[in-house]
């Protein structure tokens, strides 16, 4: 019986639950003995010229070793993405461009001494007007890089065509939609430690990609790759925002070299909310057109992307939004255009979904608006326009080539599981009774791209060793992976994949990751790529090792290689048809040696490779949200969330469900609660969990997960990504539910987050003759 498809408990959990995790802040490595602590001094204004930085009082503070300013740092600034001249210095020089930007750094014997001294650093600011909206940035009255004369990072796509576009349709609906800025809120904040040991840089970092940080360090310091080692210990969440090294991380080795001692840095929660990369931050203008009988004929998406003060990955996110603009529908004409602009806010980069949730939010909201305009049920409009089931590649009107899918099945399953007709009947009953607790039902049908947006790859190495325990006829298997887990349970998943191919218990397989000395190369974990790419690499390495083991077993059994088989149930090699005379993995491993000339064969049971996918995969699904809105106070409560998330073949339902639950929670949180906000001067108003409404279990119902599996042909596991799907489908479903609850009151649209204040204002504004 296959282990794959079963609910195998996470092998990581016993250590985490008994001993606890070891995060960067917990490290007790002797190479960090005598470490000093870095405390960043951050800008208190959003936009200003720096007239001077006075550090004398901070230097004289007890326990302070050094204070560094931008003028001291000789590292080349980080080029801006798409606009290299919009470069980011490691410490601000001449100008600050967002509140929270590092201006100086204090090195001290204790963190407390550093915090006290940081308050004594005096920065002379000459304030400049701040711009936090990309629409205002487009006007150009305030320019962040005066030497360039523009805030425009890049522009892409084309306007909607006059002929064949939505404007020429029988029914045309237009709406501006704000996909608000969000904070990633990983429970472990950013943290780094660095030491120079015999001229070699060793850095510990809370990151989703140890090799990505390694590459950044090699480039920043001009080092030979062999002279840099990056270790990612336990990582307490990332959600995309830890996909690579931040400037504060990359500067830590420079500080260690300057003071001649190891350096540690752990930020505070407020620093994290001020300066860690944030997500979303798109303003979308949608135009959708079609016929009165509910057929959508054209759709245009116009995107204005906020990249924050320095363009990084945020400048590229509109590309993913445009790629997925057509979604799950057979819309003949889909067009899009985008522009990315710098603003006086923290830089925007990846956040769970990275460009794909924005596409689904715009399209699914547009479909509901279109359904309301033509007077049809939102579910029926979706039925009439969904792409039929397909097993061969399908290219959407926005240019994405989907691998396989059955979008209508996802919709029908979620409608049946939720009891859609009964929900509509209850809604009608409440409206007829004048109940102030309005019921809202929201739908979304989504498709996203994972392991992409282009074909991806990942590294794996697998080794089989004789068991270290004396007298035991067994082996130990070590899997080295370029993927980097931070809560997903990848060690369990990869051990299951290897166990399936090798006929060994999961307990005999150890997974090594996040260390560039132990793992030769790797890409990391983001974009829901790890199982389909990293897992496929592990499988391929296991298959190769089994083939090598069959060769060794054939020598031991004095048989032809083609006649030797592996019995997966017993983990023994034997000649086909004669299982009694076999050889165990331990016997084969002993004969094969360790690859150093030992043993009879002397080549070892080892395989390493890079799995290359032919294209990305495209998970899909349908979500249905039910909300209750108190029309007297505007309070919207999510009472049900039913989700179909098809991620191809599910190897471990327990792990997949965990990813779905997390995604659903974060997606619902965007729809109802979370929003990074600034005042008119660019000062952040959401700098801790008291001000930023991070969701908790108290605000969420028990999610109702409906299964659907459409295995992909893109990789041998048949798996698609699952880490971000919940976030992509739930956000528009919940927003649509809130708008649906208020439709009978004349409310057409409410922007996210659908807070009580916004909902109440929308209700008041819809009343005849009433103005706020």
C-alpha positions in Angstrom: 0.0 0.0 0.0 1.3 3.4 -0.9 2.1 5.9 1.8 1.2 8.7 -0.5 -2.2 10.1 0.0 -2.3 9.2 3.7 -2.6 11.5 6.7 1.0 11.0 8.0 1.7 13.1 11.1 4.5 15.6 10.8 7.9 14.3 11.7 9.0 17.8 12.6 6.5 18.2 15.4 7.9 16.1 18.3 11.1 18.2 18.4 9.2 21.5 18.1 6.7 20.5 20.8 9.2 19.0 23.3 12.6 20.7 22.8 11.3 23.8 21.0 12.5 25.4 17.8 15.9 27.0 17.3 15.5 30.3 15.6 18.2 32.8 14.9 17.6 34.6 18.1 18.1 31.3 20.0 21.4 30.4 18.5 24.1 29.4 21.0 26.8 28.6 18.4 30.4 29.1 19.7 31.2 31.0 16.6 28.9 33.7 17.9 30.6 34.0 21.2 31.4 37.6 22.1 28.8 38.9 19.6 27.8 42.5 19.6 24.2 43.6 18.9 23.1 45.8 16.0 20.2 48.3 16.6 19.0 50.2 13.5 18.2 53.8 13.9 15.2 54.4 11.6 13.8 57.5 10.0 10.9 59.1 11.9 9.7 60.9 8.8 8.5 59.6 5.4 10.4 62.0 3.1 13.2 64.4 3.9 16.7 65.6 3.1 19.3 64.6 5.7 21.2 67.7 6.8 23.3 65.8 9.3 23.5 62.8 11.7 24.9 63.5 15.2 26.2 60.4 16.9 28.5 61.7 19.7 26.0 61.2 22.5 25.2 57.7 21.3 28.9 56.8 21.1 29.4 58.0 24.7 26.5 55.9 25.9 27.4 52.9 28.2 28.0 49.6 26.3 28.2 51.2 22.9 31.1 50.0 20.6 30.4 52.0 17.5 27.7 54.0 15.6 27.7 53.7 11.8 26.0 56.1 9.3 25.4 55.9 5.6 28.6 57.8 4.9 30.6 55.0 6.5 29.2 52.2 4.4 31.2 51.4 1.3 28.9 48.7 -0.2 27.3 49.5 -3.6 23.6 50.5 -3.2 21.1 47.9 -4.4 19.9 48.7 -7.9 16.2 49.2 -8.3 14.3 46.6 -10.3 13.4 47.9 -13.7 15.0 51.2 -12.8 18.5 50.6 -11.6 19.0 54.3 -10.8 16.3 54.1 -8.1 18.9 52.3 -6.0 18.6 51.7 -2.3 21.5 52.4 0.0 22.0 50.1 3.0 21.8 53.1 5.3 20.1 56.3 4.0 22.4 58.8 2.4 21.3 62.4 1.6 17.6 61.6 1.7 15.1 59.3 3.5 12.2 58.0 1.4 10.0 56.2 3.9 9.3 56.2 7.7 11.3 53.3 9.1 14.2 53.5 6.6 17.5 52.7 8.3 19.6 55.9 8.8 22.3 54.6 11.2 23.1 51.5 13.2 24.4 51.2 16.8 26.7 48.3 17.8 26.6 47.5 21.5 27.4 44.9 24.1 23.7 44.3 24.8 20.4 44.9 23.0 19.2 47.1 25.8 22.3 49.3 25.5 21.7 49.6 21.8 18.1 50.6 22.2 19.0 53.3 24.6 21.8 54.7 22.4 19.7 54.6 19.3 17.4 57.2 21.0 20.4 59.5 21.3 21.3 59.6 17.6 20.1 62.9 16.3 19.1 63.2 12.7 18.6 66.7 11.2 15.8 66.3 8.8 14.6 68.9 6.2 11.1 67.6 5.6 9.8 67.2 2.0 6.2 66.5 0.9 5.3 62.8 1.2 3.3 60.8 -1.3 1.8 57.5 -0.2 -0.7 56.9 -3.0 0.6 55.6 -6.4 -2.1 57.8 -8.1 -0.6 60.9 -6.4 2.8 59.7 -7.3 1.7 59.5 -11.0 0.9 63.2 -10.8 4.6 63.9 -10.1 4.2 66.9 -7.8 6.5 65.1 -5.4 9.3 63.1 -6.9 11.4 60.7 -4.8 14.4 60.6 -7.1 14.7 64.2 -8.4 17.6 63.4 -10.7 15.2 61.1 -12.7 12.3 63.6 -12.7 9.7 60.8 -12.4 8.2 58.3 -10.0 7.4 55.9 -12.8 9.3 52.6 -12.5 7.8 51.0 -15.5 4.7 50.7 -17.7 3.3 47.6 -19.4 0.5 46.4 -21.7 -2.0 48.4 -23.7 -5.2 50.3 -23.2 -8.5 48.6 -24.0 -9.2 48.5 -27.7 -11.9 50.6 -29.1 -13.2 47.8 -31.3 -13.7 44.4 -29.5 -13.1 45.8 -26.0 -15.6 45.9 -23.2 -16.7 49.5 -24.2 -18.3 48.2 -27.3 -20.5 45.6 -25.5 -24.3 45.7 -24.9 -23.7 45.9 -21.1 -20.7 47.7 -19.7 -19.7 47.9 -16.1 -16.8 49.9 -14.7 -15.4 50.0 -11.1 -12.3 51.1 -9.3 -11.1 48.5 -6.9 -8.5 49.0 -4.2 -6.4 46.0 -3.3 -5.0 47.5 -0.1 -1.4 47.3 1.2 -0.8 44.4 3.7 1.9 43.4 6.1 3.1 39.8 6.1 3.2 39.6 9.9 5.3 36.5 10.2 5.4 35.6 13.9 9.2 35.4 13.8 10.5 38.8 12.9 13.6 39.3 10.7 16.8 38.2 12.4 20.4 37.6 11.3 23.7 36.8 12.8 27.1 36.9 11.1 30.7 35.9 11.9 34.0 35.9 10.0 35.8 32.7 10.7 39.4 32.4 9.3 38.4 34.8 6.5 35.2 33.0 5.7 31.8 34.5 6.2 29.2 32.5 8.1 25.7 34.0 8.3 22.6 32.7 10.0 19.4 34.2 8.6 15.6 33.8 9.0 14.9 33.3 5.3 12.9 31.3 2.8 16.0 30.9 0.5 19.4 30.3 2.1 20.9 30.1 -1.4 19.3 33.4 -2.4 20.9 35.1 0.5 24.2 33.4 -0.4 24.0 34.9 -3.9 23.2 38.3 -2.5 26.2 38.2 -0.1 28.6 37.0 -2.8 27.5 39.9 -5.0 27.5 42.5 -2.3 30.9 41.6 -0.9 32.7 40.4 -4.0 33.6 37.1 -2.4 34.3 33.7 -3.9 31.1 31.5 -3.4 33.1 29.0 -1.4 34.0 31.7 1.1 30.3 32.2 2.1 28.1 29.9 4.1 24.5 30.7 4.9 22.4 28.8 7.4 18.7 29.1 7.8 17.7 27.4 11.1 14.1 27.1 12.1 12.1 29.9 10.4 9.0 31.2 12.0 7.0 32.0 9.0 7.8 33.9 5.8 4.7 34.3 3.5 7.0 35.6 0.7 8.4 38.5 2.6 11.5 36.5 3.6 12.1 35.2 0.0 15.6 36.7 0.1 17.9 38.9 2.2 16.8 42.4 3.2 19.3 45.3 3.2 19.4 45.1 7.0 20.4 41.4 6.8 23.1 41.9 4.1 24.7 44.7 6.1 25.3 42.6 9.2 28.4 40.9 7.9 29.8 44.3 7.0 29.2 45.4 10.6 30.9 42.3 11.9 34.0 42.9 9.7 34.1 46.5 10.8 34.1 45.8 14.5 36.1 42.5 14.3 33.5 40.6 16.2 30.3 38.6 15.4 27.1 40.6 15.1 23.5 39.7 15.9 20.4 41.6 14.8 16.8 40.9 15.8 14.2 43.5 14.9 11.2 44.5 17.1 7.6 44.0 16.0 7.3 47.7 15.3 10.4 47.7 13.1 8.9 44.7 11.3 5.7 46.6 10.6 7.6 49.7 9.5 10.2 48.4 7.3 9.8 44.7 6.2 8.6 44.4 2.6 4.8 44.6 2.3 2.3 43.2 -0.2 -0.6 43.9 -2.6 -0.9 47.7 -2.9 -2.7 47.8 -6.2 -5.3 50.2 -7.5 -7.4 48.5 -10.2 -9.8 50.0 -12.7 -11.9 47.2 -14.2 -14.2 47.3 -17.2 -16.3 44.3 -18.1 -18.7 44.0 -20.9 -21.1 41.4 -22.3 -24.7 40.6 -23.2 -27.9 40.9 -21.3 -28.2 37.1 -21.1 -25.0 36.9 -19.0 -22.3 36.1 -21.5 -19.0 38.0 -20.8 -17.4 39.2 -24.0 -14.6 41.5 -22.9 -12.6 42.5 -19.9 -10.0 45.2 -19.3 -7.8 45.5 -16.2 -5.9 48.7 -15.6 -3.4 48.4 -12.7 -1.6 51.1 -10.8 1.0 49.4 -8.6 2.6 50.9 -5.5 6.2 49.7 -5.3 7.1 51.6 -2.1 10.1 53.8 -1.8 12.5 51.5 -3.7 11.4 49.2 -6.6 12.1 45.6 -5.9 9.9 42.6 -6.7 6.8 44.8 -6.3 7.6 46.4 -9.7 7.1 43.0 -11.3 3.9 41.9 -9.6 1.6 43.5 -12.2 3.1 41.1 -14.7 1.7 38.1 -12.7 -1.6 40.0 -12.3 -1.8 40.6 -16.0 -0.9 37.0 -16.8 -3.8 35.7 -14.7 -6.3 38.4 -15.8 -8.6 36.0 -17.7 -9.0 33.7 -14.7 -11.3 30.7 -15.2 -13.5 32.2 -18.0 -13.8 31.9 -21.7 -13.8 35.7 -22.2 -12.9 36.3 -25.9 -11.2 39.7 -25.4 -9.0 40.3 -22.4 -6.6 43.2 -22.2 -4.6 44.8 -19.5 -2.2 47.6 -18.8 -0.1 48.5 -15.8 2.2 51.1 -14.3 4.4 50.8 -11.2 5.4 53.8 -9.2 7.6 54.6 -6.2 5.9 56.1 -3.1 7.0 57.2 0.4 6.2 53.8 2.0 8.0 50.5 2.8 9.0 48.6 -0.4 6.4 46.1 -1.8 7.5 42.6 -2.6 6.1 39.1 -2.5 3.2 38.3 -0.1 1.3 35.0 -0.1 0.1 34.9 -3.7 2.2 37.7 -5.1 0.2 39.2 -8.0 -2.2 36.3 -8.4 -4.7 37.2 -5.6 -4.8 40.7 -7.0 -5.9 39.3 -10.4 -8.6 37.1 -8.8 -9.9 39.9 -6.6 -10.4 42.2 -9.6 -12.0 39.7 -11.9 -14.3 38.0 -9.4 -15.5 41.3 -8.1 -16.1 42.4 -11.7 -18.1 39.3 -12.5 -20.4 40.0 -9.5 -20.9 43.6 -10.6 -21.7 42.3 -14.1 -24.2 39.8 -12.7 -25.9 42.5 -10.7 -26.1 44.7 -13.8 -27.8 42.0 -16.0 -30.0 40.8 -13.2 -28.7 37.3 -13.0 -27.5 35.1 -10.1 -23.7 35.3 -9.7 -23.5 31.5 -9.8 -25.4 31.3 -13.0 -23.2 34.0 -14.7 -20.2 31.9 -13.7 -21.7 28.7 -15.1 -22.3 30.4 -18.5 -18.7 31.6 -18.8 -16.4 29.0 -17.2 -13.8 27.2 -19.3 -15.0 23.6 -19.7 -13.0 20.8 -18.2 -9.7 20.1 -20.0 -6.9 17.6 -19.8 -4.6 19.1 -22.5 -2.9 22.5 -22.1 -5.3 25.5 -22.5 -4.2 29.0 -23.3 -6.3 31.8 -21.7 -7.1 35.0 -23.4 -4.4 36.7 -21.2 -1.7 34.3 -22.5 -1.3 31.8 -19.6 -1.1 28.2 -20.6 -3.0 26.1 -18.0 -1.9 22.5 -17.6 -5.3 20.9 -16.7 -8.4 21.7 -14.8 -12.1 21.3 -14.2 -13.4 24.7 -13.2 -17.2 23.9 -13.5 -16.7 20.9 -11.2 -15.2 23.1 -8.5 -18.1 25.5 -8.8 -20.8 22.8 -8.6 -19.1 21.1 -5.6 -18.9 24.3 -3.6 -22.5 25.2 -4.3 -23.7 21.8 -3.3 -21.6 21.6 -0.2 -22.8 25.0 1.0 -26.4 24.4 0.2 -26.6 27.4 -2.1 -30.3 27.4 -2.8 -31.1 27.2 0.9 -28.8 30.1 1.6 -30.5 32.2 -1.0 -33.9 31.3 0.5 -32.7 32.3 3.9 -31.4 35.6 2.5 -34.8 36.3 0.9 -36.6 35.5 4.2 -34.4 38.0 6.2 -34.8 40.7 3.6 -38.6 40.3 3.6 -38.7 40.4 7.4 -36.6 43.6 7.5 -33.9 41.8 9.6 -31.1 44.1 10.5 -28.7 41.1 10.3 -28.3 40.9 6.6 -27.1 37.7 5.1 -24.5 37.9 2.3 -23.3 35.1 0.0 -20.1 35.5 -2.0 -18.6 33.3 -4.7 -15.2 33.1 -6.4 -13.8 30.7 -8.9 -10.1 31.1 -9.3 -7.0 29.7 -11.1 -3.5 30.6 -10.2 0.1 29.8 -11.2 2.6 27.9 -9.1 6.1 26.8 -9.6 6.4 29.7 -12.1 5.6 32.0 -13.7 8.0 30.2 -16.0 9.2 26.6 -15.8 11.1 26.1 -12.5 13.7 23.7 -11.1 15.0 22.5 -7.8 17.9 20.5 -6.4 18.0 17.3 -4.4 20.7 14.8 -3.3 20.0 11.5 -1.6 22.4 9.3 0.2 22.0 5.8 1.7 24.3 4.8 4.6 24.6 1.8 6.8 22.8 2.4 10.0 24.9 3.8 12.8 23.3 1.6 15.4 25.5 -1.5 16.0 24.0 -4.8 15.2 20.9 -3.4 13.3 20.2 -4.6 9.8 19.1 -1.2 8.6 20.1 2.0 6.7 19.9 5.7 7.2 18.8 7.8 4.3 19.7 11.5 4.1 17.8 13.8 1.7 19.4 17.2 0.9 17.0 19.7 -0.6 17.3 23.2 -2.0 13.8 23.9 -0.8 13.6 25.7 2.6 10.6 24.9 4.9 9.2 27.5 7.3 6.2 25.7 8.7 4.8 23.7 5.7 5.9 20.2 6.8 8.3 19.7 3.9 10.5 17.3 5.9 7.6 15.0 6.3 6.5 15.4 2.7 9.9 14.7 1.2 10.5 11.8 3.5 7.2 10.3 2.3 8.3 10.7 -1.3 11.6 9.0 -0.7 10.0 6.3 1.4 7.5 5.5 -1.3 10.2 4.8 -3.9 12.6 3.0 -1.6 10.2 0.9 0.5 11.6 2.2 3.8 9.9 3.7 6.8 9.6 7.5 7.0 11.5 7.4 10.3 14.7 6.2 8.5 14.8 9.3 6.3 16.4 12.6 7.4 15.8 15.8 5.4 18.6 18.4 5.4 17.9 21.9 4.2 18.8 25.6 4.7 22.6 25.2 4.8 24.6 26.2 1.7 27.6 24.1 2.9 25.5 20.9 3.1 23.2 21.6 0.2 25.1 22.2 -3.1 22.6 24.6 -4.6 18.9 25.4 -4.5 16.2 28.0 -5.2 14.1 28.0 -2.0 10.5 28.0 -0.9 8.1 30.5 -2.3 5.4 30.6 -5.1 4.0 27.3 -3.9 6.8 25.5 -5.6 8.3 23.1 -3.1 6.5 19.9 -3.5 6.0 19.9 -7.2 9.7 20.9 -7.8 11.6 20.0 -4.7 9.5 16.9 -4.1 9.9 15.8 -7.7 13.7 16.2 -7.4 13.7 14.0 -4.3 11.6 11.4 -6.1 14.0 11.4 -9.1 17.0 11.1 -6.8 15.3 8.2 -5.0 14.5 6.4 -8.3 18.2 6.8 -9.4 19.4 5.4 -6.1 17.1 2.5 -6.3 18.4 1.8 -9.9 22.0 1.9 -8.6 21.0 -0.4 -5.7 19.5 -2.9 -8.1 22.9 -3.0 -9.9 24.7 -3.8 -6.7 22.0 -6.3 -5.6 22.4 -8.0 -9.0 26.1 -8.6 -8.3 25.3 -10.0 -4.9 22.6 -12.2 -6.3 24.6 -13.2 -9.3 21.7 -12.2 -11.5 21.0 -9.9 -14.4 20.1 -6.3 -13.4 16.9 -6.4 -15.4 15.8 -9.4 -13.4 16.2 -7.7 -10.0 13.3 -5.9 -8.4 12.7 -4.0 -5.2 9.9 -5.3 -3.0 8.6 -1.9 -1.6 6.6 -3.7 1.1 9.6 -5.4 2.6 12.3 -3.1 1.4 14.3 -6.0 -0.1 15.9 -6.7 -3.5 15.3 -10.1 -5.1 15.1 -11.8 -8.5 11.6 -11.4 -9.9 9.6 -14.5 -9.0 12.0 -15.7 -6.2 11.5 -13.4 -3.2 12.9 -15.8 -0.7 16.5 -15.2 -1.8 16.9 -11.5 -1.4 19.2 -8.7 -0.1 18.2 -6.0 2.3 19.0 -2.3 1.9 21.7 -2.7 4.6 23.4 -5.5 2.7 23.3 -3.5 -0.6 24.6 -0.3 1.1 27.5 -2.2 2.7 28.5 -3.6 -0.7 28.1 -0.3 -2.4 30.3 1.5 0.1 30.2 5.3 0.8 31.6 6.5 -2.5 35.1 6.7 -1.3 36.4 3.3 -2.5 35.1 1.4 0.5 32.9 -1.6 0.1 32.8 -4.1 -2.8 31.5 -1.6 -5.4 33.1 1.5 -3.8 30.8 4.0 -5.5 28.1 4.5 -2.8 24.3 4.8 -3.1 24.2 8.4 -3.9 22.3 10.5 -6.5 22.0 14.3 -7.0 20.2 16.2 -9.6 18.1 19.2 -10.5 14.5 18.5 -11.5 13.3 20.7 -14.3 9.6 21.2 -14.9 8.4 21.8 -18.5 6.1 24.5 -17.4 4.3 25.9 -14.2 1.2 24.3 -12.8 -2.2 26.0 -12.4 -4.1 25.1 -9.2 -7.8 26.2 -9.2 -10.8 26.1 -7.0 -14.1 27.7 -5.9 -14.9 29.4 -2.6 -18.2 30.4 -1.1 -18.4 32.8 1.9 -21.4 33.5 4.1 -21.4 36.7 6.1 -23.8 38.4 8.5 -23.7 42.2 8.4 -25.4 44.3 11.1 -26.9 47.1 9.0 -27.2 49.3 12.1 -23.5 49.2 13.0 -21.8 48.0 9.8 -20.2 45.1 11.6 -19.5 42.2 9.1 -18.9 38.7 10.5 -17.8 35.7 8.5 -20.0 32.8 9.5 -19.1 30.2 6.9 -16.3 29.6 4.4 -16.6 26.6 2.1 -13.6 25.9 -0.1 -12.7 23.7 -3.0 -9.0 23.9 -3.7 -7.7 21.6 -6.4 -3.9 21.2 -6.2 -3.6 18.1 -8.3 -2.6 14.9 -6.4 -2.5 15.4 -2.7 0.3 13.4 -1.1 -0.5 14.2 2.5 -4.0 15.6 3.2 -3.0 16.6 6.7 -0.3 19.0 5.3 -2.5 20.2 2.5 -5.3 21.0 4.8 -2.9 23.0 7.1 -1.9 25.1 4.1 -5.5 25.6 3.1 -6.5 26.7 6.5 -3.7 29.3 6.7 -4.5 30.6 3.3 -8.2 31.0 4.0 -7.5 32.8 7.2 -5.1 35.3 5.5 -7.4 35.8 2.6 -10.5 36.5 4.8 -8.3 38.8 6.9 -7.6 41.0 3.8 -11.3 41.2 3.0 -12.4 42.2 6.5 -9.6 43.5 8.7 -6.0 44.1 7.6 -4.8 47.4 6.1 -1.4 49.2 6.3 -2.3 52.9 6.6 -0.6 56.2 6.6 -1.5 59.8 7.6 -1.2 62.7 5.2 2.5 63.2 6.0 3.3 59.5 5.3 3.5 58.5 9.0 2.5 54.8 9.4 -0.6 54.4 11.6 -0.4 50.6 11.8 2.9 49.8 13.6 1.9 47.0 15.9 -0.8 44.4 16.4 -2.9 46.8 18.4 -3.3 49.1 15.4 -3.0 46.5 12.6 -5.9 44.1 12.8 -4.2 40.8 12.3 -6.8 38.0 12.2 -7.2 35.5 15.0 -9.3 32.3 15.6 -11.9 34.5 17.4 -12.9 36.1 14.1 -13.0 33.0 12.0 -15.5 30.1 11.6 -14.4 26.5 11.2 -13.6 26.2 7.5 -15.4 23.6 5.4 -12.9 21.9 3.0 -14.3 20.1 0.0 -11.9 17.7 -1.8 -11.2 17.7 -5.5 -8.0 16.3 -7.2 -7.0 16.8 -10.9 -3.5 15.4 -11.1 -1.2 17.3 -13.4 1.1 15.8 -16.1 3.7 18.5 -15.5 5.6 16.5 -12.8 5.7 12.8 -11.8 4.0 13.4 -8.5 0.9 14.9 -10.2 1.1 17.7 -7.7 0.3 21.4 -8.0 1.0 24.1 -5.4 -1.3 24.5 -2.4 0.4 27.1 -0.2 -1.3 30.2 -1.7 -4.6 28.9 -3.1 -6.7 29.6 0.0 -5.5 33.2 0.0 -6.4 33.7 -3.7 -10.0 32.4 -3.6 -11.2 33.5 -0.2 -10.5 37.2 -0.4 -13.0 38.0 -3.3 -15.5 35.5 -2.0 -15.7 37.3 1.4 -15.7 40.8 -0.2 -18.4 39.7 -2.6 -20.4 38.3 0.3 -20.3 41.7 2.1 -21.4 43.5 -1.0 -24.1 40.9 -1.6 -25.5 41.4 1.9 -26.0 45.1 1.2 -27.2 44.9 -2.3 -30.9 45.2 -1.4 -30.0 48.5 0.4 -28.6 50.0 -2.8 -25.0 49.5 -2.0 -23.0 48.6 -5.1 -19.5 48.2 -3.9 -17.4 48.3 -0.7 -13.6 48.4 -0.9 -11.5 46.2 1.3 -11.1 45.9 4.2 -14.9 45.9 4.6 -14.6 47.4 8.1 -17.6 48.4 10.1 -16.9 52.1 9.4 -16.7 51.5 5.6 -19.8 49.3 5.6 -21.8 51.8 7.7 -20.7 54.7 5.4 -21.7 52.7 2.3 -25.2 52.0 3.8 -25.7 55.7 4.7 -24.5 56.9 1.3 -27.0 54.6 -0.5 -30.0 56.1 1.3 -32.0 58.4 -0.9 -31.2 62.0 -0.4 -28.5 61.3 2.2 -25.0 62.5 2.0 -22.1 61.9 4.4 
